[in-house]
Amino acid sequence: MISSKAIVETDQIGKDVTIMENVIIRNGAIIGNKVIIHPNVIIEEGCEIYDGTEIFPGTYIGKIPKGAGATARPITFNNTVVIGENCSIGPNAVIYYNVEIGNNTLIGDGASLREKVKVGNYCIVSRYVTVNYNSSIGNNTRIMDLSHITGNCYIGNNVFISIHVSTLNDNIVVKREYHEEKIVGPWFQDNCTIGAGAIILPGIIIGKGAMVGAGAVVTKSVEDNVLVMGIPAKTIRNLI
């Protein structure tokens, strides 16, 4: 069912698709089978939505990254978005060009994913999470409400990041200069857990199976399978 109030320029529409009123789908977009697109969604050229995915009202897919002359880093991207099968994209999410999302992944209300972001299968990027440029999120990973994933960040498989977690990638901000090789986000290895409100400084490695306590400020890399807590975070005990 395609609403008469929708603007659908593409002819690449699958079977049993629902497109509601005030949706705009540009020429060159690809919509798979049994996709549901709620009102006021915009899908730009070059975006691919795979079978069974549901996109809720007000979402914008294929936003062009802009620097407005204010950003220090150069902005480069491809005019593509791929959203896998059976995903749910919450209301008012913003997904920039050059983003890839795997299958069975939930993108929460108001979440924002910048260019060159990859999200795996069976993930949650929850409400109002921001994921900055060139970051990678593995399979079965959950990032909870209002957390910020900085640019050039790597998150492995089966990672849990709680609410209000902050990650940083720049220790030279005082100079207001951009050196790509020095702008490095944290590296979260598989199966680690980050407690609510933790702050993870640039270039930090959180080891496999490690746990960071709520409110911790992590200034040094964390070994595998240990619990760290405090400001600055210190090892409390082994977890195995």
Secondary structure, DSSP 8 states (H G I E B T S, - for coil): -B-TTSEE--S-B-SS-EE-TT-EE-TT-EE-TT-EE-TT-EE-TTEEE-TT-EE-TT-EEEE----TTT-SS-----S-EEE-TT-EE-TT-EEESSEEE-SS-EE-TT-EE-TTEEE-SS-EE-TT-EE-SS-EE-TT-EE-TT-EE-TT-EE-TT-EE-TT-EE---S-GGGT---GGG----EE-TT-EE-TT-EE-TT-EE-TT-EE-TT-EE-S-B-TTEEEETTTTEEEEE--
